[in-house]
């Protein structure tokens, strides 16, 4: 038996640096090297774009997501290279942000 993809997710212009799957909500959230994080359905439909905090400060500060985690309650936590933590709802609304100088792995 050969495995076949269930869906092909499109929308990123650069390589994917992090991703998570929330099976309970049927979502895939991914972040790329030079762009925003995207929320897709498991069927491959692009649902939302999550703009990081650097986007608000200007286009020269492109967000670079490193870690993503989603909860079954509909919260998504993203850690960016710049040291920002952001909490988004699955509707794409930025709910909280925090900056840290600590190295997070």
HELIX and SHEET records of a PDB file:
HELIX    1   1 UNK A   53  UNK A   57  1                                   5    
SHEET    1   A 4 UNK A  16  UNK A  22  0                                        
SHEET    2   A 4 UNK A  27  UNK A  32 -1                                        
SHEET    3   A 4 UNK A  37  UNK A  41 -1                                        
SHEET    4   A 4 UNK A  46  UNK A  50 -1                                        
SHEET    1   B 4 UNK A  65  UNK A  70  0                                        
SHEET    2   B 4 UNK A  75  UNK A  80 -1                                        
SHEET    3   B 4 UNK A  84  UNK A  89 -1                                        
SHEET    4   B 4 UNK A  94  UNK A  99 -1                                        
END                                                                             
